[in-house]
């Protein structure tokens, strides 16, 4: 019991997603897929490998 409101909400959301007019910016999609940057977008740098730093600390403390 008590699932009626939740199910009604899910049905409402599903209908909105199904029948809503989706306007897609194809130029923006093309820029994203091609990897080009525009409008001052910043590039993403890969994160440093934290495990390598931890291993170095471990070796410095526990040497045989």
C-alpha positions in Angstrom: 0.0 0.0 0.0 1.0 3.6 -0.4 2.7 3.1 -3.8 0.0 4.9 -5.7 1.5 8.4 -5.5 5.0 7.2 -6.3 3.8 5.3 -9.3 1.7 8.2 -10.5 4.8 10.5 -10.3 6.9 8.0 -12.2 4.2 7.8 -14.9 4.0 11.5 -15.1 7.8 11.9 -15.5 7.9 9.1 -18.0 5.2 10.7 -20.2 7.0 14.1 -20.0 10.2 12.6 -21.2 8.5 10.6 -23.9 6.4 13.4 -25.4 8.5 16.5 -24.7 9.9 18.3 -27.7 13.6 17.7 -27.5 15.7 20.4 -29.1 19.2 19.2 -29.7 22.1 21.6 -30.4 23.8 19.6 -33.1 26.7 22.1 -33.4 27.4 21.7 -29.7 27.2 17.9 -30.0 29.7 18.0 -32.9 32.1 20.1 -30.9 31.9 17.7 -28.0 32.4 14.6 -30.2 35.3 16.1 -32.1 37.1 17.2 -29.0 37.2 20.8 -30.0 37.0 23.5 -27.4 35.0 26.7 -27.8 34.0 29.7 -25.7 36.9 29.5 -23.4 36.4 25.9 -22.3 39.2 24.4 -20.3 40.9 21.2 -21.0 40.8 18.4 -18.5 44.1 17.2 -17.1 44.5 13.6 -15.9 44.8 13.2 -12.1 48.1 12.2 -10.6 48.6 8.6 -9.6 48.1 8.7 -5.9 49.1 5.1 -5.5 52.6 5.8 -6.8 53.1 8.5 -4.2 51.8 6.2 -1.4 54.2 3.4 -2.6 57.2 5.7 -2.5 56.3 6.7 1.1 56.0 3.1 2.1 59.4 2.2 0.6 61.1 5.1 2.4 59.8 4.0 5.8 60.0 0.2 5.5 63.3 -0.7 3.8 64.8 -4.1 4.4 
